[in-house]
Amino acid sequence: MSNSVYQINKGINQSIEFKGLKAQYIWYLGGGVVGLMILFAILYIIGIPSIFCVGFIGISGALLVFKIYKMSNQYGEYGMMKALAKKQIPKHIKVYSRKIFAEI
């Protein structure tokens, strides 16, 4: 009988990571690529020269990848959600009545 060798998965409960992209940024990049493919098809069907379409989509794709990698490195796994939530917290609470403070 031969002994079986099993590798232990030490990444349990870790967020997924693909080539430096963490968590939801993988989905953002995938959605952006699909959107660029649809935009290329629309531009090509309209009749814009294909060399212009390829150049525009290439530059847009490069900007998309750089921006998403920058957000992934800047915010991390949950940082962007925390930053968006922090923007929704009011800086001031205005109360026009003293009734709240008068109740005992």
Buried (B, 14 or more C-beta within 10 A) or exposed (E): EEEEEEEEEEEEEEEEBEEEBBBBBBEBBEEBEEEBEEBBEEBBEEEEEEEEBEEBBEEBBEEBBEEBBEBBEEBBBEEBEEEEEEEEEEEEEEEEEEEEEEEE
